[in-house]
Structures are given as structure tokens and as C-alpha cells.
Amino acid sequence: MAETEIARKAERCMADALVKLGVGFGLGIVFSVVVFKRRVWPITFGAGMGIGMAYANCQNDFQSPYLMYGKFVKNFSN
């Protein structure tokens, strides 16, 4: 049970990291070409921001063990 939850969280983290890295890289390319006259630093900055946000999300996901994704928990206290 615990191993499957850890595997699910790790998969979710890897997918989130790939998406955020790709978006940051893409936005860096756009800003590099359009605004900053083809410098390299906006691409590096965008990719770094994407990885940093993904790392923060993964860290939060692994430190909160009681979150249930996609499930509705009904309160029966009445």
C-alpha cells in the first residue's frame, strides 16, 4: 500500500517536472528571441524556474501524506 502511494507520488512528480521544465524552456526561448535579442540566459532562467517549481511541488507532495487525490471524503459526523 505505502509503496504504491510512493510510486504514484514519484510518477506525478516526474510528470510535473517534465511539464514545468518544458514550459519554462519554451517561454525562455520565446523571450530570448523576442525581447532579449537571442541571449542564452532567459532560456536557462526559464528552465531553472520550471525545475524549481516542480521541486517545490514534489517536496510538498511527499511531506503531506494524508492528501487524497481525486477522492471525495464524506463527513458522517451528523
PDB file with SEQRES, HELIX, SHEET and CRYST1 records, atoms N, CA, C and O in Angstrom:
SEQRES   1 A   78  MET ALA GLU THR GLU ILE ALA ARG LYS ALA GLU ARG CYS          
SEQRES   2 A   78  MET ALA ASP ALA LEU VAL LYS LEU GLY VAL GLY PHE GLY          
SEQRES   3 A   78  LEU GLY ILE VAL PHE SER VAL VAL VAL PHE LYS ARG ARG          
SEQRES   4 A   78  VAL TRP PRO ILE THR PHE GLY ALA GLY MET GLY ILE GLY          
SEQRES   5 A   78  MET ALA TYR ALA ASN CYS GLN ASN ASP PHE GLN SER PRO          
SEQRES   6 A   78  TYR LEU MET TYR GLY LYS PHE VAL LYS ASN PHE SER ASN          
HELIX    1 AA1 ALA A    2  VAL A   34  1                                  33    
HELIX    2 AA2 TRP A   41  GLN A   63  1                                  23    
CRYST1    1.000    1.000    1.000  90.00  90.00  90.00 P 1           1          
ATOM      1  N   MET A   1       0.826  -1.194   0.000  1.00  0.00           N  
ATOM      2  CA  MET A   1       0.000   0.000   0.000  1.00  0.00           C  
ATOM      3  C   MET A   1       0.869   1.257   0.000  1.00  0.00           C  
ATOM      4  O   MET A   1       0.685   2.146  -0.831  1.00  0.00           O  
ATOM      5  N   ALA A   2       1.811   1.322   0.932  1.00  0.00           N  
ATOM      6  CA  ALA A   2       2.658   2.512   1.020  1.00  0.00           C  
ATOM      7  C   ALA A   2       3.575   2.626  -0.191  1.00  0.00           C  
ATOM      8  O   ALA A   2       3.859   3.727  -0.665  1.00  0.00           O  
ATOM      9  N   GLU A   3       4.037   1.475  -0.689  1.00  0.00           N  
ATOM     10  CA  GLU A   3       4.937   1.513  -1.846  1.00  0.00           C  
ATOM     11  C   GLU A   3       4.212   2.026  -3.085  1.00  0.00           C  
ATOM     12  O   GLU A   3       4.789   2.765  -3.884  1.00  0.00           O  
ATOM     13  N   THR A   4       2.955   1.638  -3.246  1.00  0.00           N  
ATOM     14  CA  THR A   4       2.217   2.109  -4.421  1.00  0.00           C  
ATOM     15  C   THR A   4       1.921   3.597  -4.323  1.00  0.00           C  
ATOM     16  O   THR A   4       1.913   4.293  -5.338  1.00  0.00           O  
ATOM     17  N   GLU A   5       1.677   4.093  -3.116  1.00  0.00           N  
ATOM     18  CA  GLU A   5       1.441   5.531  -2.942  1.00  0.00           C  
ATOM     19  C   GLU A   5       2.710   6.323  -3.228  1.00  0.00           C  
ATOM     20  O   GLU A   5       2.656   7.385  -3.848  1.00  0.00           O  
ATOM     21  N   ILE A   6       3.845   5.809  -2.780  1.00  0.00           N  
ATOM     22  CA  ILE A   6       5.119   6.483  -3.060  1.00  0.00           C  
ATOM     23  C   ILE A   6       5.412   6.456  -4.556  1.00  0.00           C  
ATOM     24  O   ILE A   6       5.889   7.443  -5.117  1.00  0.00           O  
ATOM     25  N   ALA A   7       5.127   5.334  -5.199  1.00  0.00           N  
ATOM     26  CA  ALA A   7       5.340   5.241  -6.649  1.00  0.00           C  
ATOM     27  C   ALA A   7       4.430   6.207  -7.394  1.00  0.00           C  
ATOM     28  O   ALA A   7       4.855   6.839  -8.361  1.00  0.00           O  
ATOM     29  N   ARG A   8       3.170   6.328  -6.947  1.00  0.00           N  
ATOM     30  CA  ARG A   8       2.248   7.279  -7.587  1.00  0.00           C  
ATOM     31  C   ARG A   8       2.729   8.713  -7.420  1.00  0.00           C  
ATOM     32  O   ARG A   8       2.673   9.507  -8.359  1.00  0.00           O  
ATOM     33  N   LYS A   9       3.202   9.041  -6.224  1.00  0.00           N  
ATOM     34  CA  LYS A   9       3.706  10.394  -5.988  1.00  0.00           C  
ATOM     35  C   LYS A   9       4.956  10.663  -6.824  1.00  0.00           C  
ATOM     36  O   LYS A   9       5.117  11.761  -7.357  1.00  0.00           O  
ATOM     37  N   ALA A  10       5.841   9.671  -6.943  1.00  0.00           N  
ATOM     38  CA  ALA A  10       7.054   9.847  -7.740  1.00  0.00           C  
ATOM     39  C   ALA A  10       6.714  10.030  -9.218  1.00  0.00           C  
ATOM     40  O   ALA A  10       7.311  10.866  -9.896  1.00  0.00           O  
ATOM     41  N   GLU A  11       5.759   9.251  -9.714  1.00  0.00           N  
ATOM     42  CA  GLU A  11       5.330   9.425 -11.110  1.00  0.00           C  
ATOM     43  C   GLU A  11       4.728  10.796 -11.339  1.00  0.00           C  
ATOM     44  O   GLU A  11       5.014  11.447 -12.345  1.00  0.00           O  
ATOM     45  N   ARG A  12       3.891  11.238 -10.403  1.00  0.00           N  
ATOM     46  CA  ARG A  12       3.274  12.553 -10.524  1.00  0.00           C  
ATOM     47  C   ARG A  12       4.336  13.646 -10.498  1.00  0.00           C  
ATOM     48  O   ARG A  12       4.228  14.637 -11.219  1.00  0.00           O  
ATOM     49  N   CYS A  13       5.367  13.464  -9.661  1.00  0.00           N  
ATOM     50  CA  CYS A  13       6.448  14.450  -9.586  1.00  0.00           C  
ATOM     51  C   CYS A  13       7.260  14.504 -10.882  1.00  0.00           C  
ATOM     52  O   CYS A  13       7.610  15.582 -11.361  1.00  0.00           O  
ATOM     53  N   MET A  14       7.554  13.333 -11.440  1.00  0.00           N  
ATOM     54  CA  MET A  14       8.323  13.312 -12.689  1.00  0.00           C  
ATOM     55  C   MET A  14       7.533  13.940 -13.834  1.00  0.00           C  
ATOM     56  O   MET A  14       8.093  14.687 -14.636  1.00  0.00           O  
ATOM     57  N   ALA A  15       6.247  13.644 -13.916  1.00  0.00           N  
ATOM     58  CA  ALA A  15       5.416  14.239 -14.967  1.00  0.00           C  
ATOM     59  C   ALA A  15       5.327  15.744 -14.784  1.00  0.00           C  
ATOM     60  O   ALA A  15       5.414  16.494 -15.756  1.00  0.00           O  
ATOM     61  N   ASP A  16       5.154  16.193 -13.549  1.00  0.00           N  
ATOM     62  CA  ASP A  16       5.080  17.625 -13.270  1.00  0.00           C  
ATOM     63  C   ASP A  16       6.399  18.309 -13.613  1.00  0.00           C  
ATOM     64  O   ASP A  16       6.406  19.412 -14.158  1.00  0.00           O  
ATOM     65  N   ALA A  17       7.518  17.654 -13.293  1.00  0.00           N  
ATOM     66  CA  ALA A  17       8.827  18.238 -13.596  1.00  0.00           C  
ATOM     67  C   ALA A  17       9.049  18.359 -15.101  1.00  0.00           C  
ATOM     68  O   ALA A  17       9.570  19.369 -15.573  1.00  0.00           O  
ATOM     69  N   LEU A  18       8.659  17.342 -15.847  1.00  0.00           N  
ATOM     70  CA  LEU A  18       8.828  17.411 -17.303  1.00  0.00           C  
ATOM     71  C   LEU A  18       7.966  18.510 -17.918  1.00  0.00           C  
ATOM     72  O   LEU A  18       8.415  19.232 -18.808  1.00  0.00           O  
ATOM     73  N   VAL A  19       6.737  18.635 -17.444  1.00  0.00           N  
ATOM     74  CA  VAL A  19       5.855  19.673 -17.984  1.00  0.00           C  
ATOM     75  C   VAL A  19       6.394  21.053 -17.637  1.00  0.00           C  
ATOM     76  O   VAL A  19       6.477  21.918 -18.508  1.00  0.00           O  
ATOM     77  N   LYS A  20       6.758  21.271 -16.391  1.00  0.00           N  
ATOM     78  CA  LYS A  20       7.238  22.592 -15.982  1.00  0.00           C  
ATOM     79  C   LYS A  20       8.583  22.933 -16.625  1.00  0.00           C  
ATOM     80  O   LYS A  20       8.833  24.092 -16.956  1.00  0.00           O  
ATOM     81  N   LEU A  21       9.445  21.941 -16.802  1.00  0.00           N  
ATOM     82  CA  LEU A  21      10.710  22.180 -17.493  1.00  0.00           C  
ATOM     83  C   LEU A  21      10.450  22.570 -18.942  1.00  0.00           C  
ATOM     84  O   LEU A  21      11.060  23.512 -19.448  1.00  0.00           O  
ATOM     85  N   GLY A  22       9.557  21.859 -19.609  1.00  0.00           N  
ATOM     86  CA  GLY A  22       9.245  22.165 -21.000  1.00  0.00           C  
ATOM     87  C   GLY A  22       8.633  23.541 -21.174  1.00  0.00           C  
ATOM     88  O   GLY A  22       8.997  24.277 -22.091  1.00  0.00           O  
ATOM     89  N   VAL A  23       7.704  23.890 -20.297  1.00  0.00           N  
ATOM     90  CA  VAL A  23       7.066  25.213 -20.387  1.00  0.00           C  
ATOM     91  C   VAL A  23       8.079  26.312 -20.095  1.00  0.00           C  
ATOM     92  O   VAL A  23       8.114  27.321 -20.799  1.00  0.00           O  
ATOM     93  N   GLY A  24       8.901  26.132 -19.070  1.00  0.00           N  
ATOM     94  CA  GLY A  24       9.920  27.138 -18.762  1.00  0.00           C  
ATOM     95  C   GLY A  24      10.936  27.289 -19.878  1.00  0.00           C  
ATOM     96  O   GLY A  24      11.351  28.400 -20.204  1.00  0.00           O  
ATOM     97  N   PHE A  25      11.333  26.171 -20.462  1.00  0.00           N  
ATOM     98  CA  PHE A  25      12.272  26.197 -21.583  1.00  0.00           C  
ATOM     99  C   PHE A  25      11.644  26.909 -22.787  1.00  0.00           C  
ATOM    100  O   PHE A  25      12.288  27.738 -23.430  1.00  0.00           O  
ATOM    101  N   GLY A  26      10.389  26.578 -23.082  1.00  0.00           N  
ATOM    102  CA  GLY A  26       9.701  27.202 -24.214  1.00  0.00           C  
ATOM    103  C   GLY A  26       9.510  28.700 -24.032  1.00  0.00           C  
ATOM    104  O   GLY A  26       9.745  29.479 -24.955  1.00  0.00           O  
ATOM    105  N   LEU A  27       9.084  29.097 -22.843  1.00  0.00           N  
ATOM    106  CA  LEU A  27       8.940  30.530 -22.582  1.00  0.00           C  
ATOM    107  C   LEU A  27      10.285  31.238 -22.620  1.00  0.00           C  
ATOM    108  O   LEU A  27      10.378  32.381 -23.068  1.00  0.00           O  
ATOM    109  N   GLY A  28      11.322  30.562 -22.151  1.00  0.00           N  
ATOM    110  CA  GLY A  28      12.661  31.147 -22.230  1.00  0.00           C  
ATOM    111  C   GLY A  28      13.096  31.374 -23.668  1.00  0.00           C  
ATOM    112  O   GLY A  28      13.697  32.401 -23.984  1.00  0.00           O  
ATOM    113  N   ILE A  29      12.795  30.422 -24.537  1.00  0.00           N  
ATOM    114  CA  ILE A  29      13.130  30.588 -25.959  1.00  0.00           C  
ATOM    115  C   ILE A  29      12.363  31.758 -26.559  1.00  0.00           C  
ATOM    116  O   ILE A  29      12.932  32.574 -27.285  1.00  0.00           O  
ATOM    117  N   VAL A  30      11.075  31.838 -26.255  1.00  0.00           N  
ATOM    118  CA  VAL A  30      10.256  32.935 -26.802  1.00  0.00           C  
ATOM    119  C   VAL A  30      10.790  34.281 -26.331  1.00  0.00           C  
ATOM    120  O   VAL A  30      10.974  35.189 -27.142  1.00  0.00           O  
ATOM    121  N   PHE A  31      11.041  34.424 -25.032  1.00  0.00           N  
ATOM    122  CA  PHE A  31      11.558  35.691 -24.529  1.00  0.00           C  
ATOM    123  C   PHE A  31      12.958  35.977 -25.044  1.00  0.00           C  
ATOM    124  O   PHE A  31      13.314  37.134 -25.270  1.00  0.00           O  
ATOM    125  N   SER A  32      13.746  34.941 -25.229  1.00  0.00           N  
ATOM    126  CA  SER A  32      15.091  35.132 -25.758  1.00  0.00           C  
ATOM    127  C   SER A  32      15.052  35.694 -27.169  1.00  0.00           C  
ATOM    128  O   SER A  32      15.811  36.604 -27.504  1.00  0.00           O  
ATOM    129  N   VAL A  33      14.174  35.155 -27.989  1.00  0.00           N  
ATOM    130  CA  VAL A  33      14.106  35.596 -29.386  1.00  0.00           C  
ATOM    131  C   VAL A  33      13.419  36.949 -29.512  1.00  0.00           C  
ATOM    132  O   VAL A  33      13.879  37.817 -30.253  1.00  0.00           O  
ATOM    133  N   VAL A  34      12.321  37.127 -28.792  1.00  0.00           N  
ATOM    134  CA  VAL A  34      11.503  38.329 -28.980  1.00  0.00           C  
ATOM    135  C   VAL A  34      12.048  39.529 -28.221  1.00  0.00           C  
ATOM    136  O   VAL A  34      12.134  40.618 -28.788  1.00  0.00           O  
ATOM    137  N   VAL A  35      12.410  39.364 -26.983  1.00  0.00           N  
ATOM    138  CA  VAL A  35      12.726  40.506 -26.129  1.00  0.00           C  
ATOM    139  C   VAL A  35      14.226  40.719 -25.940  1.00  0.00           C  
ATOM    140  O   VAL A  35      14.695  41.855 -26.014  1.00  0.00           O  
ATOM    141  N   PHE A  36      14.982  39.663 -25.701  1.00  0.00           N  
ATOM    142  CA  PHE A  36      16.357  39.813 -25.259  1.00  0.00           C  
ATOM    143  C   PHE A  36      17.405  39.567 -26.336  1.00  0.00           C  
ATOM    144  O   PHE A  36      18.548  39.246 -26.010  1.00  0.00           O  
ATOM    145  N   LYS A  37      17.062  39.705 -27.571  1.00  0.00           N  
ATOM    146  CA  LYS A  37      17.992  39.647 -28.708  1.00  0.00           C  
ATOM    147  C   LYS A  37      18.858  38.396 -28.719  1.00  0.00           C  
ATOM    148  O   LYS A  37      20.078  38.472 -28.868  1.00  0.00           O  
ATOM    149  N   ARG A  38      18.223  37.260 -28.563  1.00  0.00           N  
ATOM    150  CA  ARG A  38      18.853  35.938 -28.666  1.00  0.00           C  
ATOM    151  C   ARG A  38      19.980  35.694 -27.672  1.00  0.00           C  
ATOM    152  O   ARG A  38      21.036  35.168 -28.022  1.00  0.00           O  
ATOM    153  N   ARG A  39      19.739  36.080 -26.452  1.00  0.00           N  
ATOM    154  CA  ARG A  39      20.671  35.748 -25.367  1.00  0.00           C  
ATOM    155  C   ARG A  39      20.325  34.366 -24.828  1.00  0.00           C  
ATOM    156  O   ARG A  39      19.213  33.883 -25.043  1.00  0.00           O  
ATOM    157  N   VAL A  40      21.240  33.736 -24.146  1.00  0.00           N  
ATOM    158  CA  VAL A  40      21.018  32.388 -23.631  1.00  0.00           C  
ATOM    159  C   VAL A  40      20.391  32.413 -22.234  1.00  0.00           C  
ATOM    160  O   VAL A  40      19.694  31.467 -21.867  1.00  0.00           O  
ATOM    161  N   TRP A  41      20.617  33.449 -21.464  1.00  0.00           N  
ATOM    162  CA  TRP A  41      20.194  33.440 -20.069  1.00  0.00           C  
ATOM    163  C   TRP A  41      18.681  33.332 -19.871  1.00  0.00           C  
ATOM    164  O   TRP A  41      18.285  32.729 -18.874  1.00  0.00           O  
ATOM    165  N   PRO A  42      17.795  33.861 -20.729  1.00  0.00           N  
ATOM    166  CA  PRO A  42      16.365  33.654 -20.481  1.00  0.00           C  
ATOM    167  C   PRO A  42      15.947  32.184 -20.592  1.00  0.00           C  
ATOM    168  O   PRO A  42      15.026  31.747 -19.902  1.00  0.00           O  
ATOM    169  N   ILE A  43      16.616  31.428 -21.452  1.00  0.00           N  
ATOM    170  CA  ILE A  43      16.308  30.005 -21.588  1.00  0.00           C  
ATOM    171  C   ILE A  43      16.721  29.266 -20.307  1.00  0.00           C  
ATOM    172  O   ILE A  43      15.967  28.444 -19.785  1.00  0.00           O  
ATOM    173  N   THR A  44      17.906  29.563 -19.818  1.00  0.00           N  
ATOM    174  CA  THR A  44      18.384  28.946 -18.591  1.00  0.00           C  
ATOM    175  C   THR A  44      17.522  29.349 -17.399  1.00  0.00           C  
ATOM    176  O   THR A  44      17.196  28.518 -16.552  1.00  0.00           O  
ATOM    177  N   PHE A  45      17.161  30.607 -17.338  1.00  0.00           N  
ATOM    178  CA  PHE A  45      16.332  31.103 -16.244  1.00  0.00           C  
ATOM    179  C   PHE A  45      14.953  30.438 -16.262  1.00  0.00           C  
ATOM    180  O   PHE A  45      14.456  30.015 -15.218  1.00  0.00           O  
ATOM    181  N   GLY A  46      14.340  30.344 -17.430  1.00  0.00           N  
ATOM    182  CA  GLY A  46      13.021  29.712 -17.540  1.00  0.00           C  
ATOM    183  C   GLY A  46      13.047  28.240 -17.164  1.00  0.00           C  
ATOM    184  O   GLY A  46      12.156  27.760 -16.464  1.00  0.00           O  
ATOM    185  N   ALA A  47      14.065  27.521 -17.625  1.00  0.00           N  
ATOM    186  CA  ALA A  47      14.182  26.105 -17.282  1.00  0.00           C  
ATOM    187  C   ALA A  47      14.448  25.939 -15.788  1.00  0.00           C  
ATOM    188  O   ALA A  47      13.903  25.028 -15.163  1.00  0.00           O  
ATOM    189  N   GLY A  48      15.263  26.790 -15.218  1.00  0.00           N  
ATOM    190  CA  GLY A  48      15.538  26.733 -13.779  1.00  0.00           C  
ATOM    191  C   GLY A  48      14.313  27.032 -12.941  1.00  0.00           C  
ATOM    192  O   GLY A  48      14.089  26.397 -11.910  1.00  0.00           O  
ATOM    193  N   MET A  49      13.516  28.000 -13.383  1.00  0.00           N  
ATOM    194  CA  MET A  49      12.272  28.298 -12.668  1.00  0.00           C  
ATOM    195  C   MET A  49      11.314  27.117 -12.732  1.00  0.00           C  
ATOM    196  O   MET A  49      10.656  26.797 -11.742  1.00  0.00           O  
ATOM    197  N   GLY A  50      11.232  26.473 -13.882  1.00  0.00           N  
ATOM    198  CA  GLY A  50      10.358  25.315 -14.025  1.00  0.00           C  
ATOM    199  C   GLY A  50      10.770  24.172 -13.120  1.00  0.00           C  
ATOM    200  O   GLY A  50       9.928  23.562 -12.460  1.00  0.00           O  
ATOM    201  N   ILE A  51      12.060  23.879 -13.085  1.00  0.00           N  
ATOM    202  CA  ILE A  51      12.561  22.802 -12.216  1.00  0.00           C  
ATOM    203  C   ILE A  51      12.367  23.175 -10.748  1.00  0.00           C  
ATOM    204  O   ILE A  51      12.028  22.319  -9.932  1.00  0.00           O  
ATOM    205  N   GLY A  52      12.578  24.437 -10.410  1.00  0.00           N  
ATOM    206  CA  GLY A  52      12.396  24.880  -9.028  1.00  0.00           C  
ATOM    207  C   GLY A  52      10.947  24.742  -8.568  1.00  0.00           C  
ATOM    208  O   GLY A  52      10.690  24.313  -7.443  1.00  0.00           O  
ATOM    209  N   MET A  53      10.004  25.103  -9.430  1.00  0.00           N  
ATOM    210  CA  MET A  53       8.590  24.958  -9.070  1.00  0.00           C  
ATOM    211  C   MET A  53       8.214  23.494  -8.949  1.00  0.00           C  
ATOM    212  O   MET A  53       7.456  23.124  -8.053  1.00  0.00           O  
ATOM    213  N   ALA A  54       8.727  22.657  -9.832  1.00  0.00           N  
ATOM    214  CA  ALA A  54       8.437  21.224  -9.758  1.00  0.00           C  
ATOM    215  C   ALA A  54       9.025  20.623  -8.491  1.00  0.00           C  
ATOM    216  O   ALA A  54       8.385  19.786  -7.855  1.00  0.00           O  
ATOM    217  N   TYR A  55      10.220  21.029  -8.116  1.00  0.00           N  
ATOM    218  CA  TYR A  55      10.846  20.534  -6.893  1.00  0.00           C  
ATOM    219  C   TYR A  55      10.028  20.927  -5.666  1.00  0.00           C  
ATOM    220  O   TYR A  55       9.828  20.114  -4.764  1.00  0.00           O  
ATOM    221  N   ALA A  56       9.557  22.173  -5.634  1.00  0.00           N  
ATOM    222  CA  ALA A  56       8.743  22.626  -4.506  1.00  0.00           C  
ATOM    223  C   ALA A  56       7.433  21.841  -4.429  1.00  0.00           C  
ATOM    224  O   ALA A  56       6.995  21.475  -3.338  1.00  0.00           O  
ATOM    225  N   ASN A  57       6.811  21.582  -5.572  1.00  0.00           N  
ATOM    226  CA  ASN A  57       5.575  20.798  -5.578  1.00  0.00           C  
ATOM    227  C   ASN A  57       5.822  19.372  -5.098  1.00  0.00           C  
ATOM    228  O   ASN A  57       5.027  18.832  -4.329  1.00  0.00           O  
ATOM    229  N   CYS A  58       6.909  18.761  -5.541  1.00  0.00           N  
ATOM    230  CA  CYS A  58       7.235  17.391  -5.122  1.00  0.00           C  
ATOM    231  C   CYS A  58       7.539  17.333  -3.634  1.00  0.00           C  
ATOM    232  O   CYS A  58       7.111  16.408  -2.943  1.00  0.00           O  
ATOM    233  N   GLN A  59       8.267  18.308  -3.148  1.00  0.00           N  
ATOM    234  CA  GLN A  59       8.590  18.341  -1.732  1.00  0.00           C  
ATOM    235  C   GLN A  59       7.313  18.461  -0.901  1.00  0.00           C  
ATOM    236  O   GLN A  59       7.170  17.788   0.121  1.00  0.00           O  
ATOM    237  N   ASN A  60       6.401  19.302  -1.331  1.00  0.00           N  
ATOM    238  CA  ASN A  60       5.128  19.457  -0.636  1.00  0.00           C  
ATOM    239  C   ASN A  60       4.303  18.181  -0.725  1.00  0.00           C  
ATOM    240  O   ASN A  60       3.644  17.799   0.243  1.00  0.00           O  
ATOM    241  N   ASP A  61       4.333  17.525  -1.865  1.00  0.00           N  
ATOM    242  CA  ASP A  61       3.563  16.306  -2.062  1.00  0.00           C  
ATOM    243  C   ASP A  61       4.068  15.174  -1.173  1.00  0.00           C  
ATOM    244  O   ASP A  61       3.264  14.427  -0.614  1.00  0.00           O  
ATOM    245  N   PHE A  62       5.371  15.035  -1.034  1.00  0.00           N  
ATOM    246  CA  PHE A  62       5.920  13.961  -0.217  1.00  0.00           C  
ATOM    247  C   PHE A  62       5.833  14.246   1.278  1.00  0.00           C  
ATOM    248  O   PHE A  62       5.858  13.315   2.083  1.00  0.00           O  
ATOM    249  N   GLN A  63       5.730  15.519   1.665  1.00  0.00           N  
ATOM    250  CA  GLN A  63       5.648  15.845   3.088  1.00  0.00           C  
ATOM    251  C   GLN A  63       4.215  15.880   3.609  1.00  0.00           C  
ATOM    252  O   GLN A  63       4.013  16.040   4.813  1.00  0.00           O  
ATOM    253  N   SER A  64       3.232  15.737   2.757  1.00  0.00           N  
ATOM    254  CA  SER A  64       1.842  15.736   3.204  1.00  0.00           C  
ATOM    255  C   SER A  64       1.234  14.369   2.886  1.00  0.00           C  
ATOM    256  O   SER A  64       0.636  14.193   1.825  1.00  0.00           O  
ATOM    257  N   PRO A  65       1.380  13.412   3.782  1.00  0.00           N  
ATOM    258  CA  PRO A  65       0.969  12.035   3.476  1.00  0.00           C  
ATOM    259  C   PRO A  65      -0.528  11.798   3.501  1.00  0.00           C  
ATOM    260  O   PRO A  65      -0.980  10.748   3.043  1.00  0.00           O  
ATOM    261  N   TYR A  66      -1.314  12.728   4.015  1.00  0.00           N  
ATOM    262  CA  TYR A  66      -2.736  12.461   4.194  1.00  0.00           C  
ATOM    263  C   TYR A  66      -3.620  13.060   3.114  1.00  0.00           C  
ATOM    264  O   TYR A  66      -4.843  13.026   3.246  1.00  0.00           O  
ATOM    265  N   LEU A  67      -3.055  13.599   2.067  1.00  0.00           N  
ATOM    266  CA  LEU A  67      -3.862  14.115   0.965  1.00  0.00           C  
ATOM    267  C   LEU A  67      -4.341  12.963   0.097  1.00  0.00           C  
ATOM    268  O   LEU A  67      -3.589  12.030  -0.188  1.00  0.00           O  
ATOM    269  N   MET A  68      -5.566  13.035  -0.307  1.00  0.00           N  
ATOM    270  CA  MET A  68      -6.132  12.002  -1.174  1.00  0.00           C  
ATOM    271  C   MET A  68      -6.537  12.680  -2.474  1.00  0.00           C  
ATOM    272  O   MET A  68      -7.451  13.504  -2.486  1.00  0.00           O  
ATOM    273  N   TYR A  69      -5.871  12.345  -3.555  1.00  0.00           N  
ATOM    274  CA  TYR A  69      -6.119  12.990  -4.829  1.00  0.00           C  
ATOM    275  C   TYR A  69      -7.292  12.338  -5.541  1.00  0.00           C  
ATOM    276  O   TYR A  69      -7.350  11.116  -5.678  1.00  0.00           O  
ATOM    277  N   GLY A  70      -8.213  13.155  -5.986  1.00  0.00           N  
ATOM    278  CA  GLY A  70      -9.319  12.662  -6.804  1.00  0.00           C  
ATOM    279  C   GLY A  70     -10.342  11.855  -6.032  1.00  0.00           C  
ATOM    280  O   GLY A  70     -11.088  11.080  -6.632  1.00  0.00           O  
ATOM    281  N   LYS A  71     -10.399  12.013  -4.726  1.00  0.00           N  
ATOM    282  CA  LYS A  71     -11.365  11.271  -3.936  1.00  0.00           C  
ATOM    283  C   LYS A  71     -12.199  12.247  -3.124  1.00  0.00           C  
ATOM    284  O   LYS A  71     -11.699  13.274  -2.665  1.00  0.00           O  
ATOM    285  N   PHE A  72     -13.464  11.922  -2.950  1.00  0.00           N  
ATOM    286  CA  PHE A  72     -14.363  12.730  -2.152  1.00  0.00           C  
ATOM    287  C   PHE A  72     -14.605  12.006  -0.843  1.00  0.00           C  
ATOM    288  O   PHE A  72     -15.071  10.867  -0.836  1.00  0.00           O  
ATOM    289  N   VAL A  73     -14.294  12.653   0.250  1.00  0.00           N  
ATOM    290  CA  VAL A  73     -14.475  12.046   1.558  1.00  0.00           C  
ATOM    291  C   VAL A  73     -15.706  12.680   2.192  1.00  0.00           C  
ATOM    292  O   VAL A  73     -15.761  13.894   2.394  1.00  0.00           O  
ATOM    293  N   LYS A  74     -16.680  11.855   2.498  1.00  0.00           N  
ATOM    294  CA  LYS A  74     -17.936  12.334   3.057  1.00  0.00           C  
ATOM    295  C   LYS A  74     -17.846  12.367   4.572  1.00  0.00           C  
ATOM    296  O   LYS A  74     -17.315  11.443   5.187  1.00  0.00           O  
ATOM    297  N   ASN A  75     -18.358  13.414   5.166  1.00  0.00           N  
ATOM    298  CA  ASN A  75     -18.328  13.575   6.611  1.00  0.00           C  
ATOM    299  C   ASN A  75     -19.591  12.960   7.199  1.00  0.00           C  
ATOM    300  O   ASN A  75     -20.699  13.379   6.862  1.00  0.00           O  
ATOM    301  N   PHE A  76     -19.436  11.978   8.071  1.00  0.00           N  
ATOM    302  CA  PHE A  76     -20.568  11.300   8.690  1.00  0.00           C  
ATOM    303  C   PHE A  76     -20.719  11.694  10.155  1.00  0.00           C  
ATOM    304  O   PHE A  76     -21.177  10.877  10.954  1.00  0.00           O  
ATOM    305  N   SER A  77     -20.358  12.895  10.530  1.00  0.00           N  
ATOM    306  CA  SER A  77     -20.390  13.295  11.939  1.00  0.00           C  
ATOM    307  C   SER A  77     -21.787  13.684  12.411  1.00  0.00           C  
ATOM    308  O   SER A  77     -21.986  13.858  13.613  1.00  0.00           O  
ATOM    309  N   ASN A  78     -22.751  13.826  11.525  1.00  0.00           N  
ATOM    310  CA  ASN A  78     -24.119  14.242  11.942  1.00  0.00           C  
ATOM    311  C   ASN A  78     -24.842  13.116  12.609  1.00  0.00           C  
ATOM    312  O   ASN A  78     -25.991  13.279  13.021  1.00  0.00           O  
TER     313      ASN A  78                                                      
END                                                                             
